[in-house]
Amino acid sequence: MAESRQDSWWQQALAVKPAIDSVNVDGSRIEYQHWGDRTKPALIFIHGAAAHANWWDFIAPFFTEHYFVIAPHLSGMGNSDHRDAYSSPIFARDVMGVYEQLNLDNRTLVVGHSLGGAVALTLAAEQGQRLRAAVMIDSAVFPPGADLPFDPTKAPYRPKTICDDYETAAERFFLLPPQPCEQPHLLEHVVRHSIAEMQGGWSWKFDDKLFLNMTLHDQNAELKKLGCDLAYIHGEHSLVVSDLVIEHLRDEFAGKVPMVEIPDAHHHLLIDQPLALVSTLRALFHGWQPAGH
């Protein structure tokens, strides 16, 4: 995507509007966005917890020259239906429902941020033969038996706040974990798609019982049965990917999985260091292309 002299890179990216479709997966409507030519290899971007597909709106257009780019809203989040229970395997089925509706093939790449990285790992372990490769972005995998710094399934349940208007809800939005945001225009776009009018006022789209009804799974077991190539990206200053996580993954990967640290980046790399993230992903994808491409 070439940069216009009149518009900044992010304005030009957001001007490339995706098509919107949906698929029924296990009784729930899963909405997804897509950009580009369906005959090209697919690239699926998977968002994080309590987020949505629009986090990728200013990232996806950078890849349409070579890929058919897709970003689903996982169940319980964004514009997709809510469920009675959630887990990484359930989210992986959401993604595979899109995969199957679009008749994708084993050239497909999946990239997930945070919770989406856990989903990408599940896909690499359970559906790896149907993929080319997977990328985890700032997604923590702790050593077996380690105390989790935060277990979302044990967090006290609190219903979402219903605000009188959009502006009040937007003012209450915050990133978790907290971090600096030097590109407020990107955060504003994310916030705009995070909030919707509902009964009683305005609030966030995600299911407020998302974490209450979520089952955690054994990521370390998945690391041992990968069915496709994997790469790992993390932010230098991430509060999610600790030194303990990095050391554990280095031991697990044993030099066989690329690990890339994005300098001066925090957990939310998409709005923190978006262009560095794009460049890193492009380099990884190039290494996975067949000889002669």
LUMVO-286702 format. One line per 2 residues: number of its first residue (from 0); their letters; for each residue x, y, z of C-alpha. Coordinates in Angstrom, 2 decimals. Example, Ala and Ser with C-alpha at 12.3 -4.5 7.8 and 13.67 -1.06 7.14 Angstrom:
BEGIN
0) AS) 12.30 -4.50 7.80; 13.67 -1.06 7.14
***
This chain:
BEGIN
0) MA) 0.00 0.00 0.00; 1.66 3.23 -1.20
2) ES) 1.30 6.32 0.99; -0.64 9.29 -0.37
4) RQ) 0.88 12.76 -0.10; -2.42 14.12 1.17
6) DS) -3.29 11.43 3.71; -1.22 9.80 6.42
8) WW) -0.68 6.04 6.23; -3.49 5.26 8.68
10) QQ) -6.02 7.45 6.85; -5.20 5.69 3.61
12) AL) -5.47 2.29 5.29; -8.86 3.07 6.82
14) AV) -10.10 4.26 3.42; -9.82 0.66 2.20
16) KP) -13.19 -0.63 3.36; -13.70 -4.36 3.93
18) AI) -16.63 -6.46 2.83; -18.71 -7.88 5.70
20) DS) -20.14 -11.40 5.86; -21.21 -13.89 8.50
22) VN) -21.39 -17.62 9.14; -23.33 -19.73 11.64
24) VD) -20.98 -21.68 13.91; -22.52 -24.02 16.50
26) GS) -25.70 -21.94 16.54; -24.03 -18.53 16.82
28) RI) -23.69 -15.90 14.11; -20.02 -15.06 13.58
30) EY) -19.44 -11.86 11.62; -16.20 -11.32 9.73
32) QH) -14.56 -8.74 7.51; -12.48 -9.42 4.42
34) WG) -10.32 -7.49 2.01; -8.88 -8.35 -1.39
36) DR) -8.82 -11.18 -3.91; -10.24 -14.54 -2.80
38) TK) -7.93 -16.44 -5.18; -4.85 -15.38 -3.19
40) PA) -3.60 -17.25 -0.10; -5.64 -16.35 2.96
42) LI) -4.41 -14.39 5.97; -6.65 -14.46 9.05
44) FI) -6.18 -11.86 11.80; -7.61 -12.80 15.24
46) HG) -8.25 -10.09 17.84; -7.69 -10.20 21.59
48) AA) -10.00 -10.47 24.61; -12.97 -8.07 24.81
50) AH) -11.82 -6.65 21.46; -13.14 -6.97 17.89
52) AN) -12.17 -7.36 14.25; -11.87 -3.60 13.69
54) WW) -8.59 -3.56 15.61; -7.11 -4.83 12.33
56) DF) -8.69 -2.20 10.03; -5.49 -0.14 9.76
58) IA) -3.26 -3.25 9.52; -5.08 -5.48 7.02
60) PF) -4.76 -3.27 3.90; -0.97 -3.56 4.03
62) FT) -1.28 -7.24 3.09; -3.88 -7.28 0.32
64) EH) -1.32 -7.22 -2.48; -0.36 -10.80 -1.70
66) YF) -3.19 -12.14 0.50; -6.93 -12.44 0.85
68) VI) -7.21 -10.88 4.31; -9.89 -11.85 6.84
70) AP) -10.69 -10.65 10.36; -13.50 -12.34 12.32
72) HL) -15.25 -11.05 15.40; -14.90 -13.96 17.85
74) SG) -18.08 -15.07 19.61; -18.98 -12.96 22.61
76) MG) -17.16 -9.96 21.17; -17.53 -7.30 18.51
78) NS) -20.45 -7.89 16.16; -20.78 -11.63 16.74
80) DH) -23.33 -13.45 18.88; -22.75 -14.25 22.54
82) RD) -22.53 -17.82 23.88; -23.14 -19.56 27.20
84) AY) -19.47 -20.64 27.40; -16.13 -19.67 25.88
86) SS) -12.70 -21.25 25.40; -9.81 -21.20 22.96
88) PI) -11.12 -24.33 21.18; -14.55 -22.66 20.83
90) FA) -12.93 -19.53 19.38; -10.88 -21.76 17.08
92) RD) -14.15 -23.26 15.80; -15.38 -19.72 15.09
94) VM) -12.32 -19.18 12.90; -12.63 -22.54 11.17
96) GV) -16.28 -21.81 10.43; -15.11 -18.79 8.44
98) YE) -12.33 -20.89 6.88; -14.79 -23.49 5.68
100) QL) -17.40 -21.04 4.40; -14.73 -19.33 2.28
102) NL) -13.26 -22.66 1.09; -9.76 -21.73 2.23
104) DN) -6.81 -24.08 1.87; -3.48 -25.03 3.45
106) RT) -1.79 -21.86 2.21; -3.65 -20.00 4.97
108) LV) -1.78 -17.96 7.61; -3.30 -17.12 11.00
110) VG) -2.12 -14.26 13.20; -3.51 -13.64 16.67
112) HS) -2.95 -10.93 19.27; -3.14 -11.72 23.02
114) LG) -6.16 -14.05 23.44; -6.12 -14.29 19.65
116) GA) -2.58 -15.63 19.93; -3.88 -18.43 22.15
118) VA) -6.48 -19.16 19.47; -3.76 -19.17 16.80
120) LT) -1.83 -21.69 18.90; -4.89 -23.92 19.23
122) LA) -5.36 -23.78 15.47; -1.70 -24.62 14.86
124) AE) -2.03 -27.64 17.15; -5.46 -28.90 16.11
126) QG) -5.75 -27.73 12.50; -2.11 -27.30 11.53
128) QR) -2.37 -29.56 8.49; -4.90 -27.11 7.05
130) LR) -2.63 -24.07 7.59; 0.70 -22.78 6.30
132) AA) 1.75 -21.10 9.54; 0.59 -19.26 12.68
134) VM) 1.86 -16.19 14.51; 1.29 -15.38 18.19
136) ID) 1.53 -11.69 19.11; 2.18 -10.81 22.75
138) SA) 0.32 -13.85 24.01; 1.54 -15.27 27.32
140) VF) 2.27 -18.98 27.81; 3.39 -19.68 31.39
142) PP) 5.48 -22.65 32.56; 3.41 -25.56 33.91
144) GA) 2.53 -24.97 37.56; 3.39 -21.27 37.50
146) DL) 1.13 -18.88 39.37; -0.80 -16.80 36.87
148) PF) -0.50 -13.04 37.58; -4.15 -12.73 36.59
150) DP) -6.67 -15.50 36.04; -9.63 -13.93 34.21
152) TK) -11.90 -16.83 35.11; -11.50 -15.96 38.81
154) AP) -12.01 -12.22 38.46; -15.02 -10.85 40.35
156) YR) -18.01 -10.55 38.03; -19.30 -7.05 37.41
158) PK) -21.97 -6.20 34.83; -21.10 -3.69 32.14
160) TI) -21.83 -0.06 32.88; -24.66 1.34 30.74
162) CD) -24.00 4.98 29.87; -26.46 7.66 28.81
164) DY) -24.67 8.43 25.54; -21.80 7.37 23.31
166) ET) -19.49 10.14 24.50; -19.77 9.08 28.14
168) AA) -19.07 5.45 27.26; -16.09 6.44 25.11
170) ER) -14.60 8.46 27.95; -14.69 5.35 30.16
172) FF) -12.73 3.22 27.67; -9.24 2.17 28.76
174) LL) -6.60 -0.26 27.59; -5.90 -3.32 29.71
176) PP) -3.13 -3.60 30.70; -2.62 0.17 30.77
178) QP) 0.04 1.61 28.48; 0.98 4.85 26.73
180) CE) -0.82 5.62 23.49; 0.99 8.04 21.19
182) QP) -1.39 7.45 18.27; -4.78 8.54 19.66
184) HL) -6.35 8.48 16.17; -5.93 4.68 16.11
186) LE) -7.33 4.30 19.61; -10.28 6.49 18.64
188) HV) -11.06 4.13 15.75; -10.91 1.13 18.07
190) VR) -13.16 2.82 20.64; -15.72 3.79 17.98
192) HS) -16.20 0.13 17.08; -16.14 -1.07 20.70
194) IA) -19.35 0.66 21.77; -22.96 0.20 20.67
196) EM) -26.38 1.45 21.62; -28.31 -1.16 23.58
198) QG) -31.23 -1.42 25.98; -30.91 1.38 28.51
200) GW) -28.15 3.34 26.79; -24.65 2.80 25.41
202) SW) -22.02 0.26 26.44; -19.27 -2.06 25.22
204) KF) -20.15 -4.77 22.72; -18.43 -7.69 24.43
206) DD) -20.34 -10.16 26.59; -19.94 -9.01 30.19
208) KL) -19.91 -12.70 31.19; -17.06 -13.44 28.77
210) FL) -14.46 -14.18 31.42; -16.93 -15.59 33.94
212) NM) -17.86 -18.30 31.43; -14.40 -18.90 29.96
214) TL) -12.49 -22.18 30.36; -8.69 -22.06 30.24
216) HD) -6.78 -24.82 28.48; -3.29 -26.39 28.41
218) QN) -1.25 -24.27 26.01; 1.94 -26.12 26.84
220) AE) 0.44 -29.34 25.53; -0.44 -27.52 22.31
222) LK) 3.15 -26.31 21.91; 4.24 -29.94 21.73
224) KL) 1.93 -30.92 18.87; 2.22 -28.13 16.32
226) GC) 1.04 -29.10 12.86; 2.45 -26.07 11.03
228) DL) 5.15 -23.42 11.35; 4.87 -20.97 14.24
230) AY) 6.41 -17.57 15.03; 6.22 -15.45 18.17
232) IH) 6.21 -11.62 18.43; 6.20 -9.60 21.64
234) GE) 6.60 -6.01 22.77; 9.77 -4.88 24.54
236) HS) 7.78 -3.24 27.35; 4.82 -5.63 27.46
238) LV) 3.19 -6.13 30.86; 1.73 -9.42 29.62
240) VS) 4.80 -11.20 28.25; 7.12 -11.25 31.26
242) DL) 10.74 -12.43 31.45; 9.38 -15.70 32.87
244) VI) 7.22 -16.21 29.77; 10.07 -15.35 27.39
246) EH) 12.51 -17.71 29.10; 9.92 -20.50 29.11
248) LR) 9.14 -20.09 25.42; 12.82 -19.96 24.48
250) DE) 13.27 -23.30 26.22; 10.15 -24.75 24.58
252) FA) 10.97 -23.49 21.10; 14.65 -24.53 21.34
254) GK) 15.59 -22.24 18.46; 13.02 -23.80 16.10
256) VP) 10.44 -21.00 16.34; 11.34 -17.38 15.46
258) MV) 10.93 -15.02 18.42; 10.90 -11.32 17.59
260) EI) 10.86 -8.44 20.06; 9.39 -5.16 18.76
262) PD) 11.46 -2.31 20.27; 9.68 0.31 22.38
264) AH) 6.40 -1.60 22.07; 3.89 -2.47 24.78
266) HH) 1.17 -5.13 24.81; -1.16 -3.48 22.31
268) LL) 1.30 -3.48 19.42; -1.41 -2.84 16.84
270) ID) -1.92 0.74 18.03; 1.49 1.10 19.66
272) QP) 3.95 0.16 16.91; 1.70 -0.72 13.94
274) LA) 4.21 -0.15 11.15; 6.93 -2.11 12.93
276) LV) 4.41 -4.92 13.37; 3.52 -4.81 9.66
278) ST) 7.21 -4.98 8.68; 7.86 -7.89 11.04
280) LR) 4.90 -9.86 9.74; 5.90 -9.21 6.12
282) AL) 9.39 -10.55 6.81; 8.02 -13.67 8.49
284) FH) 5.54 -14.32 5.69; 8.27 -13.94 3.06
286) GW) 10.27 -16.65 4.78; 7.32 -19.02 4.56
288) QP) 6.70 -18.53 0.84; 7.64 -21.34 -1.56
290) AG) 10.94 -20.95 -3.42; 10.62 -18.70 -6.46
292) H) 7.87 -16.45 -4.99
***
